[in-house]
Amino acid sequence: MTVHLELWQIISLVISVIGAFAAGGKLLLIQFDKRLDTRFTSLAESADKGDKELRDILKQHIQAENKTNDQLINLERQMLNWKADLPIQYVRREDFIRNQTIIESKLDGLANKIDNAHRKGE
């Protein structure tokens, strides 16, 4: 069995084969492009989601830091008030001993006067 092909048939066969390969290649490239687009879209969405989560976490940390700063300011104010009230409410040991000694010496002097008045009255 022999197949006889003329030149124009061979040329059209070659062109058809090249066209089929070109169409197949074009389809592969279109699918590849669609797949890349899908992949980049999903990557962009996940990056946006990650950015949003990171922003939310940073906002929470900033709010916690602001709350902590407010607490520290309140604590500092309380400490300053305590330092201002301390000299009014606090009696030093030396001051107490000196005042107690003065009171005891006055009581001793009063006791001596009472003893002397009692002896003169006898």
MDAnalysis code that builds the backbone (N, CA, C; Angstrom):
import MDAnalysis as mda
import numpy as np

u = mda.Universe.empty(366, n_residues=122, atom_resindex=np.repeat(np.arange(122), 3), trajectory=True)
u.add_TopologyAttr("name", ["N", "CA", "C"] * 122)
u.add_TopologyAttr("resid", np.arange(1, 123))
u.add_TopologyAttr("resname", ["MET", "THR", "VAL", "HIS", "LEU", "GLU", "LEU", "TRP", "GLN", "ILE", "ILE", "SER", "LEU", "VAL", "ILE", "SER", "VAL", "ILE", "GLY", "ALA", "PHE", "ALA", "ALA", "GLY", "GLY", "LYS", "LEU", "LEU", "LEU", "ILE", "GLN", "PHE", "ASP", "LYS", "ARG", "LEU", "ASP", "THR", "ARG", "PHE", "THR", "SER", "LEU", "ALA", "GLU", "SER", "ALA", "ASP", "LYS", "GLY", "ASP", "LYS", "GLU", "LEU", "ARG", "ASP", "ILE", "LEU", "LYS", "GLN", "HIS", "ILE", "GLN", "ALA", "GLU", "ASN", "LYS", "THR", "ASN", "ASP", "GLN", "LEU", "ILE", "ASN", "LEU", "GLU", "ARG", "GLN", "MET", "LEU", "ASN", "TRP", "LYS", "ALA", "ASP", "LEU", "PRO", "ILE", "GLN", "TYR", "VAL", "ARG", "ARG", "GLU", "ASP", "PHE", "ILE", "ARG", "ASN", "GLN", "THR", "ILE", "ILE", "GLU", "SER", "LYS", "LEU", "ASP", "GLY", "LEU", "ALA", "ASN", "LYS", "ILE", "ASP", "ASN", "ALA", "HIS", "ARG", "LYS", "GLY", "GLU"])
u.atoms.positions = np.array([
    [0.820, -1.148, 0.000],
    [0.000, 0.000, 0.000],
    [0.884, 1.238, 0.000],
    [0.621, 1.985, -0.968],
    [1.397, 3.197, -1.133],
    [0.454, 4.383, -1.060],
    [0.975, 5.415, -0.441],
    [0.193, 6.654, -0.324],
    [0.905, 7.688, -1.155],
    [0.169, 8.260, -2.047],
    [0.725, 9.305, -2.884],
    [0.162, 10.625, -2.426],
    [1.052, 11.516, -2.105],
    [0.642, 12.860, -1.680],
    [1.301, 13.865, -2.591],
    [0.541, 14.817, -2.896],
    [1.103, 15.872, -3.713],
    [1.698, 16.923, -2.803],
    [2.399, 17.864, -3.402],
    [3.097, 18.886, -2.642],
    [2.143, 19.746, -1.828],
    [1.065, 20.146, -2.414],
    [0.127, 21.014, -1.685],
    [-0.522, 20.265, -0.524],
    [-0.655, 18.930, -0.644],
    [-1.207, 18.139, 0.444],
    [-0.203, 18.020, 1.606],
    [1.049, 17.871, 1.244],
    [2.104, 17.783, 2.267],
    [2.223, 19.111, 2.999],
    [2.183, 20.192, 2.220],
    [2.284, 21.523, 2.839],
    [1.080, 21.767, 3.754],
    [-0.111, 21.448, 3.324],
    [-1.290, 21.663, 4.172],
    [-1.262, 20.728, 5.377],
    [-0.720, 19.504, 5.240],
    [-0.578, 18.602, 6.380],
    [0.402, 19.163, 7.394],
    [1.531, 19.681, 6.916],
    [2.532, 20.281, 7.807],
    [1.952, 21.503, 8.509],
    [1.233, 22.316, 7.742],
    [0.617, 23.518, 8.327],
    [-0.433, 23.113, 9.362],
    [-1.184, 22.069, 9.084],
    [-2.208, 21.596, 10.028],
    [-1.568, 21.097, 11.320],
    [-0.475, 20.332, 11.194],
    [0.231, 19.811, 12.371],
    [0.817, 20.968, 13.183],
    [1.445, 21.920, 12.482],
    [2.006, 23.092, 13.178],
    [0.888, 23.885, 13.834],
    [-0.239, 24.035, 13.165],
    [-1.395, 24.744, 13.746],
    [-1.932, 24.032, 14.966],
    [-1.982, 22.685, 14.906],
    [-2.466, 21.906, 16.053],
    [-1.528, 22.083, 17.243],
    [-0.201, 22.009, 16.982],
    [0.759, 22.216, 18.063],
    [0.665, 23.635, 18.619],
    [0.483, 24.605, 17.752],
    [0.357, 26.005, 18.197],
    [-0.902, 26.184, 19.031],
    [-2.017, 25.580, 18.597],
    [-3.263, 25.686, 19.357],
    [-3.118, 25.004, 20.715],
    [-2.497, 23.829, 20.738],
    [-2.259, 23.125, 22.010],
    [-1.367, 23.937, 22.932],
    [-0.312, 24.501, 22.358],
    [0.588, 25.334, 23.161],
    [-0.122, 26.556, 23.702],
    [-0.976, 27.140, 22.852],
    [-1.716, 28.333, 23.292],
    [-2.665, 27.964, 24.432],
    [-3.331, 26.827, 24.329],
    [-4.221, 26.373, 25.404],
    [-3.438, 26.141, 26.701],
    [-2.274, 25.506, 26.585],
    [-1.436, 25.285, 27.763],
    [-1.016, 26.609, 28.397],
    [-0.618, 27.549, 27.564],
    [-0.218, 28.851, 28.092],
    [-1.385, 29.581, 28.750],
    [-2.576, 29.472, 28.174],
    [-3.757, 30.114, 28.773],
    [-4.063, 29.473, 30.130],
    [-4.004, 28.157, 30.206],
    [-4.244, 27.478, 31.481],
    [-3.172, 27.841, 32.503],
    [-1.940, 27.893, 32.052],
    [-0.832, 28.264, 32.930],
    [-1.038, 29.684, 33.462],
    [-1.454, 30.587, 32.569],
    [-1.694, 31.973, 32.960],
    [-2.840, 32.062, 33.970],
    [-3.925, 31.304, 33.715],
    [-5.052, 31.300, 34.652],
    [-4.622, 30.766, 36.011],
    [-3.838, 29.721, 36.004],
    [-3.361, 29.121, 37.257],
    [-2.475, 30.110, 38.020],
    [-1.599, 30.798, 37.303],
    [-0.751, 31.813, 37.948],
    [-1.602, 32.955, 38.515],
    [-2.610, 33.396, 37.755],
    [-3.492, 34.454, 38.243],
    [-4.206, 34.023, 39.521],
    [-4.700, 32.797, 39.523],
    [-5.375, 32.274, 40.710],
    [-4.420, 32.220, 41.901],
    [-3.233, 31.763, 41.631],
    [-2.245, 31.639, 42.701],
    [-1.853, 33.012, 43.247],
    [-1.594, 33.961, 42.361],
    [-1.235, 35.306, 42.817],
    [-2.392, 35.976, 43.552],
    [-3.616, 35.719, 43.090],
    [-4.789, 36.275, 43.769],
    [-4.901, 35.714, 45.187],
    [-4.719, 34.413, 45.323],
    [-4.803, 33.807, 46.655],
    [-3.661, 34.301, 47.546],
    [-2.475, 34.471, 46.967],
    [-1.353, 35.012, 47.747],
    [-1.638, 36.446, 48.194],
    [-2.210, 37.235, 47.303],
    [-2.537, 38.618, 47.658],
    [-3.610, 38.658, 48.735],
    [-4.609, 37.778, 48.642],
    [-5.661, 37.729, 49.661],
    [-5.097, 37.312, 51.010],
    [-4.224, 36.308, 51.008],
    [-3.643, 35.867, 52.271],
    [-2.714, 36.940, 52.847],
    [-2.027, 37.667, 51.990],
    [-1.176, 38.757, 52.468],
    [-2.034, 39.871, 53.062],
    [-3.155, 40.191, 52.412],
    [-4.062, 41.201, 52.948],
    [-4.644, 40.756, 54.287],
    [-5.009, 39.480, 54.363],
    [-5.544, 38.941, 55.616],
    [-4.477, 39.014, 56.718],
    [-3.247, 38.641, 56.383],
    [-2.149, 38.721, 57.356],
    [-1.896, 40.151, 57.790],
    [-1.947, 41.094, 56.851],
    [-1.766, 42.504, 57.192],
    [-2.858, 42.980, 58.135],
    [-4.094, 42.560, 57.862],
    [-5.217, 42.967, 58.714],
    [-5.035, 42.404, 60.116],
    [-4.672, 41.128, 60.205],
    [-4.452, 40.509, 61.515],
    [-3.312, 41.195, 62.250],
    [-2.253, 41.522, 61.533],
    [-1.121, 42.213, 62.153],
    [-1.533, 43.590, 62.653],
    [-2.332, 44.302, 61.860],
    [-2.817, 45.616, 62.291],
    [-3.689, 45.481, 63.533],
    [-4.543, 44.453, 63.558],
    [-5.394, 44.238, 64.729],
    [-4.562, 43.945, 65.969],
    [-3.551, 43.120, 65.801],
    [-2.676, 42.795, 66.933],
    [-1.931, 44.043, 67.408],
    [-1.444, 44.841, 66.464],
    [-0.741, 46.074, 66.835],
    [-1.690, 47.041, 67.544],
    [-2.937, 47.137, 67.085],
    [-3.906, 48.003, 67.760],
    [-4.150, 47.530, 69.183],
    [-4.262, 46.215, 69.370],
    [-4.456, 45.674, 70.714],
    [-3.259, 45.996, 71.603],
    [-2.059, 45.858, 71.066],
    [-0.858, 46.160, 71.850],
    [-0.784, 47.650, 72.183],
    [-1.161, 48.489, 71.235],
    [-1.148, 49.933, 71.484],
    [-2.165, 50.280, 72.561],
    [-3.353, 49.676, 72.499],
    [-4.364, 49.935, 73.521],
    [-3.890, 49.445, 74.886],
    [-3.266, 48.274, 74.921],
    [-2.742, 47.755, 76.188],
    [-1.637, 48.658, 76.718],
    [-0.794, 49.160, 75.824],
    [0.283, 50.061, 76.244],
    [-0.287, 51.371, 76.783],
    [-1.314, 51.896, 76.116],
    [-1.940, 53.125, 76.601],
    [-2.567, 52.904, 77.973],
    [-3.207, 51.753, 78.169],
    [-3.809, 51.433, 79.460],
    [-2.722, 51.330, 80.533],
    [-1.627, 50.684, 80.193],
    [-0.518, 50.549, 81.140],
    [0.075, 51.916, 81.475],
    [0.210, 52.773, 80.461],
    [0.727, 54.122, 80.705],
    [-0.196, 54.904, 81.619],
    [-1.503, 54.778, 81.411],
    [-2.463, 55.449, 82.291],
    [-2.350, 54.935, 83.725],
    [-2.191, 53.631, 83.862],
    [-2.031, 53.058, 85.196],
    [-0.741, 53.558, 85.851],
    [0.321, 53.661, 85.071],
    [1.580, 54.157, 85.622],
    [1.462, 55.622, 86.049],
    [0.752, 56.409, 85.255],
    [0.547, 57.825, 85.609],
    [-0.254, 57.923, 86.899],
    [-1.314, 57.110, 87.021],
    [-2.105, 57.109, 88.254],
    [-1.271, 56.662, 89.450],
    [-0.447, 55.648, 89.245],
    [0.417, 55.172, 90.325],
    [1.414, 56.254, 90.732],
    [1.957, 56.956, 89.749],
    [2.902, 58.033, 90.053],
    [2.212, 59.151, 90.837],
    [0.989, 59.485, 90.461],
    [0.237, 60.512, 91.197],
    [-0.023, 60.068, 92.629],
    [-0.408, 58.809, 92.795],
    [-0.637, 58.293, 94.146],
    [0.649, 58.346, 94.964],
    [1.755, 58.005, 94.336],
    [3.051, 58.037, 95.031],
    [3.405, 59.459, 95.442],
    [3.183, 60.421, 94.546],
    [3.479, 61.814, 94.881],
    [2.565, 62.312, 96.002],
    [1.290, 61.931, 95.964],
    [0.387, 62.296, 97.065],
    [0.839, 61.672, 98.376],
    [1.268, 60.425, 98.309],
    [1.757, 59.752, 99.504],
    [3.003, 60.450, 100.056],
    [3.899, 60.847, 99.147],
    [5.108, 61.555, 99.578],
    [4.761, 62.911, 100.195],
    [3.708, 63.557, 99.662],
    [3.312, 64.851, 100.218],
    [2.665, 64.669, 101.591],
    [1.900, 63.608, 101.785],
    [1.224, 63.370, 103.067],
    [2.136, 62.747, 104.108],
    [3.197, 62.145, 103.700],
    [4.080, 61.434, 104.617],
    [4.638, 62.321, 105.726],
    [5.172, 63.493, 105.445],
    [5.724, 64.299, 106.543],
    [4.660, 64.742, 107.548],
    [3.427, 64.866, 107.091],
    [2.369, 65.287, 108.009],
    [1.984, 64.147, 108.944],
    [1.952, 62.941, 108.457],
    [1.469, 61.814, 109.242],
    [2.579, 61.031, 109.943],
    [3.782, 61.246, 109.564],
    [4.878, 60.434, 110.076],
    [5.623, 61.184, 111.164],
    [5.885, 60.510, 112.280],
    [6.678, 61.088, 113.359],
    [7.967, 60.286, 113.435],
    [9.063, 60.992, 113.373],
    [10.344, 60.301, 113.432],
    [10.593, 59.780, 114.834],
    [11.351, 58.764, 114.931],
    [11.627, 58.136, 116.220],
    [12.323, 59.117, 117.159],
    [13.268, 59.862, 116.622],
    [13.998, 60.819, 117.459],
    [13.057, 61.901, 117.985],
    [12.130, 62.348, 117.106],
    [11.162, 63.356, 117.536],
    [10.270, 62.805, 118.630],
    [9.810, 61.584, 118.481],
    [8.950, 60.977, 119.489],
    [9.695, 60.828, 120.804],
    [10.934, 60.365, 120.759],
    [11.723, 60.193, 121.983],
    [11.944, 61.534, 122.670],
    [12.255, 62.575, 121.899],
    [12.464, 63.895, 122.481],
    [11.174, 64.410, 123.125],
    [10.050, 64.297, 122.438],
    [8.775, 64.740, 123.005],
    [8.416, 63.927, 124.248],
    [8.630, 62.635, 124.202],
    [8.341, 61.785, 125.357],
    [9.237, 62.159, 126.533],
    [10.480, 62.465, 126.281],
    [11.408, 62.860, 127.346],
    [10.960, 64.169, 127.987],
    [10.512, 65.103, 127.163],
    [10.034, 66.389, 127.687],
    [8.800, 66.174, 128.556],
    [7.866, 65.364, 128.103],
    [6.656, 65.102, 128.887],
    [7.004, 64.409, 130.198],
    [7.901, 63.428, 130.115],
    [8.288, 62.716, 131.344],
    [9.006, 63.631, 132.311],
    [9.851, 64.552, 131.804],
    [10.534, 65.473, 132.722],
    [9.538, 66.436, 133.363],
    [8.528, 66.883, 132.617],
    [7.494, 67.739, 133.195],
    [6.690, 66.986, 134.252],
    [6.367, 65.701, 133.953],
    [5.646, 64.891, 134.945],
    [6.495, 64.664, 136.193],
    [7.803, 64.453, 135.998],
    [8.708, 64.288, 137.151],
    [8.752, 65.575, 137.968],
    [8.812, 66.720, 137.267],
    [8.817, 68.007, 137.981],
    [7.514, 68.209, 138.739],
    [6.393, 67.854, 138.165],
    [5.094, 67.976, 138.819],
    [5.013, 67.028, 140.003],
    [5.561, 65.808, 139.824],
    [5.574, 64.851, 140.939],
    [6.426, 65.381, 142.080],
    [7.552, 66.014, 141.794],
    [8.412, 66.597, 142.844],
    [7.666, 67.712, 143.578],
    [6.959, 68.552, 142.845],
    [6.196, 69.635, 143.482],
    [5.109, 69.067, 144.383],
    [4.434, 68.026, 143.896],
    [3.390, 67.410, 144.725],
    [4.003, 66.789, 145.960],
    [5.147, 66.111, 145.804],
    [5.838, 65.523, 146.966],
    [6.253, 66.616, 147.945],
    [6.807, 67.710, 147.419],
    [7.235, 68.817, 148.299],
    [6.033, 69.440, 148.987],
    [4.938, 69.608, 148.297],
    [3.733, 70.188, 148.904],
    [3.167, 69.203, 149.939],
    [3.254, 67.945, 149.679],
    [2.773, 66.935, 150.604],
    [3.623, 66.894, 151.852],
    [4.925, 67.054, 151.716],
    [5.844, 67.053, 152.869],
    [5.665, 68.308, 153.707],
    [5.401, 69.430, 153.060],
    [5.180, 70.642, 153.824],
    [3.857, 70.569, 154.578],
    [2.948, 69.855, 154.025],
    [1.643, 69.720, 154.670],
    [1.650, 68.749, 155.801],
    [2.592, 67.965, 155.996],
    [2.648, 66.974, 157.064],
    [3.073, 67.590, 158.294],
])
